[in-house]
Amino acid sequence: METDSLKRFAGFFRELFGPHNKAVAVRSPGRVNLIGEHTDYNEGFVLPAAVDKAAHFIVAPGNRGEYRIYAADLDDHFSCDAGSVSKSEKSWPNYLLGIISELRRDGHTIPGCDVVFGGDVPIGAGMSSSAAVECGFAFALNELFHLGLSKLELARLGQRAENRFVGVQCGIMDQFVNIFGEERKVLKIDCRTLEFEYFPVERTDLNIVLCETESKRSLASSEYNIRRQQCEAGVAVLRKRDPEIRTLRDVSEEFLAAHRSEMDAIVFRRCLYVVHENARVLAACQDLERNDFRSFGQKMYRSHAGLRDDYQVSSPDLDFLVEATSCIEGVLGSRMMGAGFGGCTINLVEHDHVAAFTEEIREQYRHRSGKPNNVYITRIESGTAVVPLD
């Protein structure tokens, strides 16, 4: 897929912009988060990995003082003068223009360039296609114009572009794992300090399989903000008892339980989930060190139960997809992934059972909902990197 895509995009590039002897080609992966949901904004821990679904870029210096961009998958063009970058009504160019805007804010001069990009990171499936586009383009510009940005600076650049220019208040996890990902390893990221540690995924006979609900996440944005406010309300109560507490990251289950009566019952449940989920991430890392994926998978199931019952961000479709896996051979773990109220589940499936799993889960979901659903089979891959054009 990667070689075929690059050949195809190189062909588009030659047709649109002419020879590209100075062009840079970059592969920028999507990501999954194995465990650690809604912990990032509570300064907790997450456990993501880069995957083999990726966006690909071919970028070369332009000679017209313009940014000329072709989105191959959309068969759509965009161009603007290099001296004037403003938000586009088309939406998709903003993920690239935001990178240019933030680089200019930092004092970098980005002359005109020609761009072809596309890939196979599904949009809306929870694999963060936006971070793949932002970081892939940033990485390419860094290489092409010798900007000297570090990996961490590139990740922060991608986040700022989405926050300030696109207008989505995401955390840094997606961009971080996009840049720092390594093959057959997951990253435990401390969302307070951005310190990180790699943990091996030793079993080569496992696939990470994503199952979409095909449900629109109409409540995700509003309920996401409410959950953040509820967590902050819980912290405000607990801080009266211990001023050293900054976020739920600093709270033990025992301390939370001791002050349960002082907070709203719903707020308590939200806080309890976050405290449990942070502990699950740390324990799941120990499972990886022991190569104990059955124990790891059980934590995924418990994570989903917490998201369903205490954090209440699941949906009937997500619950069905997770529950259905309990009767399918070869599934070690399953949970919803992402903000919730739709989206997808992430499943840990033994390779020999992936085909049967895919057929069974699609059939069960079609029978229940009357609609088909996409299933994506992935493996853990390395982060964003330059790839040879030839």
N, C-alpha and C positions, 0 to 999 in steps of 0.2 A: 504494500500500500504506500509506504513512504517513498520508495523509489519511483513508483508510477506517478504519484502526486507531484513530485519534484520535476519529473520529465514533462508532465502536462503543464505545470505552472511555468516552467522554463520556455515551453513553446508559446504560451500566452504572452510571456514577457517579450520574446523576440518579435512577435506579431505586433504588439502594441507600442513597444518602446525601442526596438532595434537591438543591436548587439549589446551584450552585458558582460564584458570582460572584467569589469570591476564589481560585479554584483556579489552580494553576500546572501547565502541561503541559511535559513534558521528553522529548526524544529522546536516547537513550543507545546508541551503536553497539557492535557487536561489533568484533573486530579480527582481522587476520592478521599473521603475521610472515614477511616475504619471505625473509629470510636472517639467520642469527645464532641458532642453536639451542644450548641448554645453555651459552651464554656468559654469561648474566646473573649466575649465582651465582659466576662466576669474575671478576666485575667487568670484564667485557668490553663488547662492543658488540652492539646488536641493531638491526634495521631493520623495525619494524612500521608498520602503517597502520590507521586506522579504516575500516570498510566500511559499506555501505548496509543491512546487516541490523542491526536495532536493537530495543531494548526501549523502550517508551513508558510514561510515567507521567502520571497525573493525581492531584495531591495538593492537599488543601485543609485549612485548620484545622478541627479537630473541636470540638464543644461538649459532649462527654460525659466528658472526661478519659480517653479511651481511644485506643489505636492500632487502627484498624479497616482491615483490608487485604483486598482481593479480588484473587486471582491469576486473571486472566481466562482464560488459556490452560489452566489446570488446573481451572477452575470450582471454586475452593476458597477458603474464607474463613478468616481468622484475626483474633482480637482479643485485646487484653490491656489491663490497667489501665496508664495512663501513669506511674503511680508505681512500677511494678514490672516490670522487663524481665528476663526469664530465657530461657534456651535452649528452643526448641520441639522437640518430638519429631517434628514434621512435616518438619523440615529446611529447606524452601524459605523460611519466614519468617525464618530466622536470618540470611540475607544482608541483610535490611532491619533487623532488630532489632540486628544488630551495628553498623550505622551509628549508630543511636540510642544504643547503649551507649557507643560511642567518643566521641560528641559530649558525652554527659553526663560522661564521664571528663575531658574538656577544659573542663568548667565551663559548657557551654551548657544552657539549659533548653529542652527540646522538649516543648511541651504536646501534648495529643491531636491526632491528625490522621487524615484519611480518605484512603485510597489505593486506586486501581485501577491495575494495571499488567499488561503482557503484551508480546508482540512476536514477531519472526520470527528471532531469533538461535538457531540450533539448539543444543540442549543436547548436549554430548559431541562436537561436531564440531571442536573446537579454536579456536572463535571467541570464547571467553571470555565466555559468557553470564553468569557470576557477576560479573565486573567491570562488565558493562553494568548489572546490577541494582544493585550496590553504589553505583556512581558516579552512576547516574541518580537514585537516591533521595537520595543525599547532595546532589547538585546542586539537586534540587527543594526540599529542606529549607533549604538555604542561601539560595535565592531567597525562599521563603515566609516564613521567620522572620528574614530580614536578618541572617544570622550573620557576614557579612563575611569568609568564608574565601576564600583565593586558590586558583587552579587547582592549584598544587602541594600545598596543604594538603588539597584535596579528593581528589587522587590518593593521598596518604599515608593519609588517612582510610579510603578504600576498602580499601587493603592491610591496614591494622591490623584492620579489621573482619573480614576473611577470616582473618588470622593468629590473632587472639586469640579471637574469638567463634565463628566457623565452625570454626576449628581446622585450616585448610589453610595450610601454610607457603609461600605463593606469594611470588614477587618482586614488584616494583612495575611491571614493563613493561606488564601488561594495563591496570591502572588509569591509568597515565601516558598511554598512547596514547589511551585512551578519552576523557580530558579534553583533551589537547593536539592531537589529530588535526586535520588540515586537508584539505580537498578537493583531490584530485589531487597530494597530497604524502605522502611517507613521512618518518618520523622516525628519524634516527640517534641513538640514546640511549646515552650513556656510563653504564653501570650502576654505575660507581664514584662519579661526581660528580653524576649526573643532569643534566649539561649535555646539550643536545640541539640538533640542527640539522635543518632541513627540506631535503629534496631533491625536486625536481619529477619527476612522472611525466608527461612531455610527450605521450606517444602516447595519443590518445583512442580508438584502435582496439584496445586491449588490455583483456581481462578477467582478473580473478583468479578461478580456478575451483578449488573444493575438492571432492575426491573422498573420500568416507568408505569405510573398510574394513568398517564394521559389526562390527568385532572388539572385544571387551572388552579394555581395557588392564589385565589382571590383574597384570602384573608392573611396571607403570609406577611405582607408589609405592616399592616396595622397591628396585627397580633404580636409581631416581632417587637415592635416598639413598646407594646403593653408589657411583654415579658421582661424587657430591660427595666422598665419602670418598677415592676414588682420586685425584681431582684434588688434594685437600688433602695426600695422601701424597706426590705428586709435588712439590708446592710445598715440603714439609718437607725433601726431599732437596736441592732446588735452593737453598733458603735457606741451607744450610750453606756453599755456595759464594759466595752473594751475599746478605747479610743485608737488602739493600734490597728484595728480592723479597717482595711481599705476596700476590699471587695469580698465576695464569697470565697475566693481563693484562700482567705485567711481563717476560714471558719471550719471547725470540726463538727462532726455529726452530734457529738455529745454537747457541745456548747450551744448549737442550734436547738437541740431538744430541750435544753435547760431553760430556754427563753421562748419556748413555743407559745405560751399563753399571752405573751406580750405583743404578738403580731397577728394580723389577719390570717385566717386559716388557709386561704388561697395563697397568700404571700409565703407562708411557711412551706407549703407543698412545692412552690417554685424553687425556693431556696434549698429544700431537701434534695430535689432532683440534681441541682448543680453540684452540691457537696458530694452526693453519691457518684455523679458522673466523673468528677475530677479524680476521685479515688479509683474508679474503674479504669481510667486511662493508665494510671500508674501501675495498677495490678496487671493490666493487659500487657504492658511492657515486660513485666516479669515472665508472663506466659511466653512471649516471643523469645526471651533469653533461654527458656527451657524447651523451646520448640513444641509447646503444648497448645495446639490450635483448637483442640476440643474445649479446653477451658476458655481460650480466647473467644471462641464462638458463643459460649454460654453468656459471656459478658455482653456480647452484641445483643443477644435476646433480652437481657436485663436492661440494657440501655434503652431498647425500644419500649419496654414496659414502663420505664420511668418517663419517657417522652410522651407516651400515651396517657398514663394515669396521673402523674404529678405535674408534668409541664404542660400537658394537654395541647400538644401541637401536631398530633397525628391526625389521621382521617380514616374513615371506614375502609377506603380502598387500600391505604397503606397497611392498616391492621390486617386486612384480608391477605395481602401478599406475604406478610411476615408469618402469619399463622399457617398459611398453606405450606410453607417450607417444612413444617414439623413432620409432615407425612411423606416427604420426598427424600429418597436415599442420596447420601453424599453431601448433604448440606450441613455445614458445621455451625453456621451462625447467620443471623439476618436481623436487620433493623431498618427503620426509615433513615434517610440521609438528607441533611439540609434543613432549611427553615421550617418545613412542615406544611401541613394542609394541602398536600399534593406532592408532586415531584416523584421521587423514586425510592426504592429500597436498595440496600447494598447487601450482597449475599456472598458468603465464603463457601465455595463449592469445589469438591474434589473433581479434578479434570475428567476422569473417566465417566463421571455422571453429569457433566455439563449439558450434553446434548439432550439427555432424557429430562433433566431439570428444565431446560428451556422449553421443550415441548409441553411438559406437564403444567408449568406455571402459566404459559400462554393460554392453554386450553381451559384451565380452571378460571382464569381471569376473564376470558371471553364468555364463558358460561355464566359467570356471576354478573358481569357488567354489560355484556352485549357489545363490547368494543375490544378491538385488538390492543395489545400493548407491545412496545419495543423492549427488547432485551439486549443489553450490551455486554459482551464478554471481553474482559480486559486483563492485563497483567501489569505488574509494577515495572516501570521504566525509569530512565534517567530524566533529569530536568532539562531546561532549555539549553540548546547548544547550536553552534554552527555545524552544518552538515555539508559535505562536498557536493557541488552541483553536478559533477560528472560521474 
